[in-house]
């Protein structure tokens, strides 16, 4: 693993490190290498399979960028069983929104039934970023042809005071309004979300180019 860390530092951009660290509350600058995302994605793609497998075993990682690399490696695993195993192994170590949101396994879109079983477990977790990841997977994979009212119901029932969970709930409902407006607007009309999340969902919807002007005007009238 020393070889991988050495190669990561060879890609370091100190100005980007300072910028990136400022975006992640509570991050230690000394634990951020500072590698631009496209470069790190390319590195993950080209990492030899045996090196990648060995790297996934090295938890916890020392640097934020190692966690990002871990998320990218997991995201390209092609076997659904192996991918879910690695996601569940890694989630307890995810401690920031950036790593959580970067992990997006491609294989999940081919195994929606299997994914949904895991999503229900994730959103029932007591861990902030496990819950956030579960909501993100519902938003990413179940708002189009696989949409069912069961899914926004699941999200609306999540009880959390964690900022990064509440923000993801708001993001979910803003996206759901853009894609499934008629089905999802009752959640806003009936005030199903707590006040901050309700208003943030409306704010994000109003900022979206996918919401019509008339709908934005109506959404403004629903603020708490």
C-alpha positions in Angstrom: 0.0 0.0 0.0 3.0 2.3 0.4 3.3 2.2 -3.4 -0.3 3.4 -3.9 0.0 6.2 -1.3 3.3 7.3 -3.0 1.6 7.4 -6.4 -1.3 9.4 -4.9 1.0 12.0 -3.5 2.6 12.3 -7.0 -0.8 13.5 -8.2 -1.1 16.1 -5.4 -2.4 19.6 -6.1 -1.9 21.7 -3.0 -4.2 24.5 -4.1 -6.9 22.0 -4.8 -6.2 20.3 -1.4 -6.9 23.6 0.4 -10.0 24.2 -1.6 -11.3 20.6 -1.1 -10.5 20.6 2.6 -12.6 23.7 3.1 -15.6 22.0 1.6 -15.5 19.1 4.1 -16.4 20.3 7.6 -14.1 18.8 10.3 -11.5 17.6 7.8 -7.9 17.7 8.8 -5.8 19.4 6.1 -2.9 17.0 6.9 -5.2 14.1 6.0 -6.2 15.5 2.6 -3.7 14.9 -0.3 -5.5 17.0 -2.8 -6.1 15.0 -6.0 -8.6 16.2 -8.6 -11.5 13.9 -9.1 -11.0 13.0 -12.9 -7.3 12.1 -12.2 -8.3 9.9 -9.2 -11.0 8.2 -11.2 -8.5 7.4 -14.0 -6.1 6.1 -11.5 -8.8 3.8 -10.0 -9.7 2.6 -13.5 -6.1 1.7 -14.3 -5.1 0.2 -11.0 -4.1 -3.5 -11.4 -6.8 -5.9 -10.1 -4.6 -7.5 -7.5 -3.5 -4.1 -6.2 -7.2 -2.9 -6.0 -8.2 -6.0 -4.1 -5.4 -5.6 -1.6 -6.2 -1.9 -1.2 -9.9 -2.7 -0.3 -8.6 -4.7 2.6 -6.7 -1.8 4.1 -9.3 -0.2 6.3 -9.3 2.3 7.8 -7.4 4.5 5.4 -5.3 7.4 6.6 -6.1 9.9 3.9 -9.4 11.3 2.6 -8.2 10.7 -1.0 -7.7 7.0 -0.1 -11.3 6.8 0.9 -12.2 8.5 -2.4 -10.1 5.9 -4.3 -11.8 3.2 -2.3 -15.3 4.5 -3.4 -14.2 4.6 -7.0 -12.8 1.1 -6.9 -16.0 -0.3 -5.3 -18.1 1.6 -7.9 -16.6 -0.4 -10.8 -17.0 -3.9 -9.3 -19.0 -5.9 -11.8 -20.2 -8.7 -9.6 -23.3 -7.8 -7.6 -22.6 -10.0 -4.6 -19.0 -8.8 -4.4 -20.0 -5.2 -4.8 -22.7 -5.3 -2.1 -20.2 -7.0 0.2 -17.6 -4.3 -0.4 -20.1 -1.5 0.0 -21.3 -2.9 3.3 -17.7 -3.3 4.5 -16.8 0.3 3.6 -19.9 2.2 4.7 -19.0 2.2 8.4 -15.7 4.0 7.5 -17.4 6.7 5.4 -17.3 9.9 7.4 -18.0 12.7 4.9 -20.6 13.6 2.3 -18.0 13.7 -0.6 -17.0 10.1 -0.2 -20.6 9.0 0.4 -21.8 10.7 -2.8 -18.9 9.6 -5.0 -19.7 5.9 -4.4 -22.1 4.9 -7.1 -21.7 1.3 -8.3 -22.6 0.9 -11.9 -23.8 -2.7 -11.4 -26.7 -1.6 -9.2 -28.8 -0.5 -12.2 -28.9 -4.1 -13.4 -30.0 -5.6 -10.0 -32.7 -3.2 -8.7 -34.5 -5.9 -6.6 -31.3 -6.8 -4.8 -30.4 -3.2 -4.3 -33.8 -2.4 -2.8 -33.3 -5.0 -0.1 -30.0 -3.3 0.9 -31.5 0.2 0.6 -34.1 -0.6 3.2 -31.3 -1.8 5.6 -29.2 1.3 4.9 -31.9 3.9 5.6 -32.7 2.1 8.9 -29.1 2.5 10.0 -28.0 4.8 12.9 -25.0 5.9 10.9 -25.3 9.2 9.1 -23.6 8.4 5.9 -25.1 4.9 5.6 -28.5 6.5 5.7 -27.4 9.2 3.2 -26.1 6.6 0.8 -29.4 4.6 1.0 -31.4 7.7 0.2 -29.0 8.6 -2.7 -29.5 5.1 -4.2 -33.3 5.5 -4.1 -32.9 8.9 -5.8 -30.5 7.6 -8.4 -32.2 4.3 -9.3 -35.9 4.5 -8.3 -37.3 7.8 -9.6 -37.8 6.8 -13.2 -39.5 3.6 -14.7 -39.0 1.8 -11.4 -40.8 4.5 -9.3 -43.2 3.5 -6.7 -44.9 5.6 -4.0 -43.5 3.2 -1.4 -40.1 4.9 -2.0 -40.9 8.5 -1.1 -42.9 7.1 1.8 -39.7 5.4 3.0 -37.7 8.6 2.8 -40.4 10.8 4.4 -40.4 8.5 7.5 -36.7 8.9 8.2 -36.2 10.7 11.5 -32.8 12.4 11.8 -31.4 15.6 13.2 -28.2 15.1 11.1 -27.6 17.9 8.6 -26.2 15.6 5.9 -29.2 13.2 6.2 -31.7 16.1 6.1 -30.0 17.7 3.2 -30.2 14.4 1.2 -33.8 14.0 2.1 -34.4 17.5 0.7 -32.4 16.7 -2.4 -34.3 13.5 -2.9 -37.7 15.2 -2.8 -36.5 18.1 -5.0 -35.4 15.5 -7.6 -38.6 13.5 -7.1 -40.7 16.6 -7.8 -38.8 17.1 -11.0 -39.4 13.6 -12.1 -42.6 12.5 -10.5 -44.3 15.8 -9.6 -48.0 14.6 -9.5 -47.2 11.6 -7.3 -44.8 13.5 -4.9 -46.4 17.0 -4.5 -48.8 15.6 -1.8 -45.8 15.0 0.5 -45.2 18.8 0.3 -48.8 19.9 0.4 -49.5 17.7 3.5 -46.3 18.9 5.3 -44.9 15.4 5.6 -41.3 16.6 6.2 -40.1 18.6 9.2 -39.9 22.3 8.6 -36.2 22.8 7.6 -36.2 19.8 5.2 -39.5 20.8 3.8 -38.3 24.3 3.0 -34.9 23.1 1.7 -36.7 20.7 -0.7 -38.8 23.6 -2.0 -35.7 25.8 -2.3 -33.9 23.1 -4.3 -37.0 22.6 -6.5 -37.2 26.3 -7.3 -33.6 26.3 -8.3 -34.1 23.4 -10.7 -34.5 24.1 -14.4 -36.6 20.9 -14.6 -39.5 22.5 -12.7 -41.8 24.8 -14.6 -42.4 28.4 -13.6 -46.0 27.8 -12.6 -45.0 24.9 -10.4 -42.2 27.0 -8.8 -44.8 29.7 -8.0 -47.0 27.1 -6.3 -44.2 25.5 -4.4 -43.2 29.0 -3.0 -46.7 29.2 -1.6 -46.2 25.9 0.3 -43.2 27.1 2.4 -43.6 26.6 6.2 
